[in-house]
């Protein structure tokens, strides 16, 4: 955007210089023509007065040498004026054509940049969606593997792991939603910044055009004043002033170009620093969130393990008190049942189901009966009760 402003400024400056050159050429040609025309007119008037004093036959005399020289000089000056005007018109047309080509090229470059930015944004969004889907699939596969491994462990540990996985999955989904919301917010902020920058650029371009037009008007007025002042001076003094003014203008233009290039370079460096700082900040925030999530998951798993170590032996002892060994023997038998509890440890009616049978239906039935008789089971209160609301219980004598 800054380079476009610089190019617009240079085009405006070029038009201003072309206008000055045309005005100077018209001034030079106008001054010489008027002076020589006035001189020729004076001589013609004197010759007319003298002609009235001679005989009528003298009018047929051939023109004098001086008259021939004056006529040739006048014709040469007219031809020079026509050539100068034609050259000025050709230069103005060429300048206009160059300006139009430059404008078309700038618009094409801007359109290409916008297309490339849109393409990059779409590809980034597609990559982000693929990454999220792959992460969700990997997490689901990991959860499934953990569930299968935990099936062979103690029933309380299996219940704790499933709840931990559910908690981790909920936290991962919450984190994903937060990430999506943060992404949407950042994109909205970026869009707002782009709109603000575009608005600022347009306002700057409009202000630059107004300044260039005002400058051209002032310079035209100054040129008109100089032309009126220089009309009365000698041609040598006018030429000297024009050379001095052209040199000063060239130096001012060179200084302005250097200032604009330095300004553009500083702005580009500042923008690059800002982008690097923003990227570093985002990466630090993402790393901090990941560590916090890992700490929370570890703390939750540790809490569930502590609860299991504290209360599962108590439940095992309570059920053992009410268990009656079935006839036919049940040595080394083991069964896993699923059950639901109400707060306070009361077993929900008809909620006990065999998950992994011991192979002895009588033993399985005796375990279910013992659980109902042992109700209410010893469980914690408050939030610590939630892991025991619905869990798998492994019983072995």
Secondary structure as UniProt FT lines:
FT   HELIX           2..51
FT   TURN            52..53
FT   HELIX           56..60
FT   HELIX           65..150
FT   TURN            151..152
FT   HELIX           155..230
FT   TURN            231..232
FT   HELIX           235..322
FT   TURN            327..328
FT   TURN            331..332
FT   STRAND          334..341
FT   TURN            343..344
FT   TURN            349..350
FT   STRAND          353..356
FT   HELIX           361..374
FT   HELIX           382..388
FT   STRAND          390..396
//
